[in-house]
Amino acid sequence: MWPFLTDPPSFVQFIMLICCVVMGLSHIVQPQLWVDFFAKLHADGTPGLVSKILAVELWPALFIVGLHQVWSGPGIVLTLYGWAQLTKVTIALLVPQVGMRSMAMAQGGTRRFVIAGYALVGVGLSAGLALFWPW
């Protein structure tokens, strides 16, 4: 039905378009939900850190880094996002104090989650744009 889904980079772009836009809109519309989620994980200590990494960050990072090495056009945004996430995950797992500090930023309130939501929507839209690049 959708022939572009047989091409690994296009498949990743399609999935991440949906994922990032939905997650980003959730951050924008329901930021308190994310504040509460990260606050609870932070309160759980390093087990909470591992849960956050496994549930939210590791799989998308591996998916992008493994199947989406696009270094031109709008697809580069998704590739860079994947590498940034993988770097963040690696640092958090090797130096948990850094990951815990990152989770503690949730205590700063909803504003950061709204900003992150707009960034996620931007990543998702760039993935969607890359599906049709070049026009």
Secondary structure, DSSP 8 states (H G I E B T S, - for coil): --GGGGSHHHHHHHHHHHHHHHHHHHHHH-HHHHHHHHHHHHHT-HHHHHHHIIIIIHHHHHHHHHH----STTHHHHHHHHHHHHHHHHHHHHSHHHHHHHHHGGGG-SHHHHHHHHHHHHHHHHHHHHHT---
